[in-house]
Amino acid sequence: MPSRPIVVGYIAEPGARAALLEAADLAKCSGAKLVIVFAYEIPAAYGGGETGDYRRALKEIAENATDEAVEQIRDTGLEYEVKLVPKRPVDALLDVAEEENAQMIAIGTQGEHPLTGAILGSVPHKLLHLSKIPLLVVPGKTD
């Protein structure tokens, strides 16, 4: 019987790439499906006016990023699903993890100073405090 899915927060940055690869290794060992999540939020400043061009641009960025993610794992034989979620990243990851009954959320970091993350509210920092699901936090490669 396959394991519960692993949710991976993905953006086209080194930390997310590293998290995807780590999650893929774990999924291979356990037979879990990967759920690759790209979350985005339309800023409140755009809420009242015409957002069509902005939404299309965000959708294109999301599709390009998740296409890159799929390319990285395509030859692994892993089962995967891609979800583009129009919510704040923390909310999207927590919601998808709950919906999927995920065993884990994997997320990358960008190597920012911990104080910066605490003040500005980095996604990994917020997830550490809000998630009831285990987290895998992977630093970005600096090669």
Protein Blocks (a to p, Z undefined) as FASTA:
>chain_A
ZZddddddddddfklmmmmmmmmmmmmmnopacdddddddddfklmmmcfklmmmmmmmm
mmmmmmmmmmmmmmnopacddddddbdfklmmmmmmmmnopabdcdddehiafklmmmno
paklmmmmmpcbdcddddddfZZ
